[in-house]
Amino acid sequence: MKILKWIRRVGKSLATLLRETRAELKKVIWPSFGQVRTFALITLAMIVGVGAILWGTDGVMSLLVGLVLKR
C-alpha cells in the first residue's frame, strides 16, 4: 500500500512539473531565425578571432623560448 501512495505522489509531482514547465515555456520570447543567424555568426567570428590571437601568441612565445634556449 505504501508503494501505491508513493506512485500516486510521484505521478502528481510529475504532472505538476510538466504543467508548470509548459506554462513557463509559453512565456518565453523565442528569437527569430534572423537573430539566431546573427548571433551564430558573431559567435563564430569571436571563436575565429580568439583562436587567431592564441595561435599568434603561441607562435611568438615559441619563437622567444627557442631564442632563449639557443644560448
Summary of the structure (lengths in Angstrom):
residues: 71
radius of gyration: 27.3
end to end distance: 82.6
largest distance: 82.6
contacts: 124
relative contact order: 0.05
helix: 89%
strand: 0%
